[in-house]
Amino acid sequence: MYRPSINELSNIGGDSRYTLVMLAAKRSREIVDGAEPLIETESSKPVSIAIEEIVEGKITYHRPDIRGIK
């Protein structure tokens, strides 16, 4: 199992585990498609790199304001 766990990651940032998983998945796809990692890492797996980037604060998100949608 990868450390930190999904529960530990949800404390770092993000309003839900779903948001965190989607953020990591999107960044992983970018890395697979050729984007350079934003951190120095020994890992070669895109998901591990994406999670490490999230932990170090290199990847963030903001929830759009959807008050007008009902």
Backbone torsions as a table, in degrees:
resi	resn	phi	psi	omega
1	MET	NA	140.9	-177.9
2	TYR	-76.3	139.3	174.7
3	ARG	-108.9	133.2	3.0
4	PRO	-76.7	157.4	179.6
5	SER	-74.9	168.5	180.0
6	ILE	-60.7	-34.8	178.5
7	ASN	-66.7	-39.5	178.0
8	GLU	-68.5	-36.8	179.0
9	LEU	-66.4	-35.1	-178.5
10	SER	-65.4	-22.8	176.1
11	ASN	-77.3	-24.4	-178.7
12	ILE	-71.7	-45.9	-178.6
13	GLY	-172.8	153.8	-179.9
14	GLY	108.2	147.2	-177.6
15	ASP	-95.8	-8.9	176.7
16	SER	-158.7	161.7	176.6
17	ARG	-65.3	-35.9	179.1
18	TYR	-58.7	-46.7	179.3
19	THR	-60.0	-43.0	179.8
20	LEU	-62.9	-44.0	179.4
21	VAL	-64.9	-42.9	179.3
22	MET	-64.6	-39.4	178.3
23	LEU	-63.0	-46.0	179.5
24	ALA	-65.8	-39.9	-179.7
25	ALA	-65.1	-43.6	-180.0
26	LYS	-63.4	-45.2	179.6
27	ARG	-66.1	-37.1	177.7
28	SER	-60.7	-43.0	178.4
29	ARG	-63.1	-39.1	177.5
30	GLU	-61.2	-42.0	179.8
31	ILE	-65.8	-43.0	178.0
32	VAL	-61.2	-36.8	-179.2
33	ASP	-78.7	0.6	173.0
34	GLY	117.8	-0.9	178.5
35	ALA	-67.7	143.7	178.9
36	GLU	-78.6	140.6	174.7
37	PRO	-61.6	146.0	-179.3
38	LEU	-87.4	-1.1	-178.2
39	ILE	-135.0	162.3	171.1
40	GLU	-86.6	127.1	-178.1
41	THR	-148.5	155.3	176.4
42	GLU	-88.3	-14.4	-177.3
43	SER	-73.0	147.3	176.2
44	SER	-114.2	-3.1	-178.0
45	LYS	-89.8	130.1	-175.4
46	PRO	-60.2	-38.3	-179.8
47	VAL	-66.2	-42.2	178.4
48	SER	-63.3	-41.1	178.4
49	ILE	-63.7	-45.0	179.9
50	ALA	-61.0	-43.4	179.3
51	ILE	-64.5	-41.3	178.1
52	GLU	-63.0	-38.5	177.8
53	GLU	-64.1	-40.1	178.5
54	ILE	-65.0	-44.3	-179.6
55	VAL	-60.8	-39.4	-178.7
56	GLU	-81.8	-1.6	176.7
57	GLY	82.1	13.9	-179.7
58	LYS	-80.5	-21.7	179.4
59	ILE	-117.9	124.8	178.5
60	THR	-133.1	174.9	176.6
61	TYR	-148.9	166.6	170.1
62	HIS	-138.0	139.2	-180.0
63	ARG	-80.1	127.2	-179.2
64	PRO	-67.5	151.5	178.1
65	ASP	-77.9	114.2	-176.6
66	ILE	-119.1	30.6	-178.7
67	ARG	-62.6	-28.6	-177.8
68	GLY	-78.3	-13.7	-178.3
69	ILE	-91.5	129.9	179.2
70	LYS	-122.5	NA	NA
